[in-house]
Amino acid sequence: RAKAPRAPFSSPGRPIATKKRTTTSMKMEAMSPVALSGHLEAMPPIALSVRKQLQVEQDREMQEKLELQRQIQAQVMNNAVASLQDPDGAATKRHSLTQQDVVNFMQQQQQPAQYQYTQPEYDTKRRRPFLLCVSILAALGTIAWAFISGTLANSVDMIHSTLTSSVSTVSSNALPACFNDNVVLPEDVEPRASPFECDDTLSLQHCPEAGSCVNGHLFSCESKHLEIASDGSRCVLNEASNITLADMEVLLSNWTTQCYCDFNGVDFALKSESGAGFVFPISKVTEQIDVDEKLVSLSNDYEISSMEDGEVLVGLSDDYVDTKLDLPVLCWVSLVTIDTFRSAVGVVVYGLLHATSVIFGVTFAYPLASLVCLAILLFIQYTRNRKEASKNLAIDVASVRQMAYQRMMMDSLEHIVLHLRDGIAMDLHPTNKKSRSYIILRVWPRVVADVRHDNRVKKTNRLVGSKPRDVWQWVANPSSSNKKDN
């Protein structure tokens, strides 16, 4: 028995679908006029009036946009026509606008919007002003930030100094802590009352350097050159000691400057142990200033040393010479030049020593290869020297030969060859015997060989003092021969 067809699935309130509809077909069906009219008929009256008003407003906006687009297109075409014409109204040969061009332009304007040309967003001509403005704003921002940072730093420093001064003022108003006693007075001696007060409830402090503390106060200073400070917290130099050290500073500065800048220097000056400055016997200083060794040791601007014979030497410290000593400009320039020259010489010497050590190390490591390289280098040097010597010898031969020709042309008589040779050698090198030997032994034999084949010179042999001598005589025209030789 055949089965009855199965009814499709249905739910309450949902129509039975016999065929699956796609999304596109559903949208098309929804946008069809029949469906839209049925939808509008199904809508309430109030909703229908609102819908019509919205549709009317949208149509009016669309008409305004189309009208504005037509105006823009007309303006663009007018501008194009005006730009392609000459100022006097005649169309140029290169940019003549024909009727066909206008038709093509109108057809392009009537095409859909997606086919029209649009200005690219990355156009550099439009972005340049923007980039320039951004750059200017960044520069101004940097300057403003630097100014603000400097102002803030100054403000912070001012606030810090104000707080520090206020704290110091508060602390100065408060009583300082007392000192530990480092001196015990005899029982029968009563300490004098101190004009300074201290807070004994605070932890005790160490007694200041070179000071004597009794009953928590600074009682006295150990050296005669020191005195208690106005606040009673330390020992400082008294006025007389400060004046003495100032006079000593001027004296030692003058001596040190003279040692640096004057070639003669100071007779009794000696190099310091560090080698940066100069020291002088304290006996020479005391001849002009009343000063002792203890006073000098209280200042950090001086250094004291002693010689083997017990002589005490005093001079400016290296720190004072580097930071406080004022030298004349010319002296400073000369010192810088000398130091630069010494540094350059040191670099050259160091380089030569280093290169020599490297060469010796390579030689000992590879003796056979080193000998072969050395032989090749010597052969190359010998070849170059020999070529240079041959070249110089040829130049000397030509010069001496020309001198001999000149002498024979000036005097058409017979010339003894030996006399001619000795005269030329003596004229060239009147004081150098070695150079004359070079002319006689190396140069003149080649000159004789050249003259032997020269027909302008008559060669004969005669007895001079019972000895046969070679004789030369110029037989050619002197003027023409002179021009030819020159």
Disulfide bonds with the S-S distance in Angstrom:
Cys178-Cys198 1.96
Cys207-Cys213 2.03
Cys221-Cys235 2.17
Cys261-Cys331 1.74
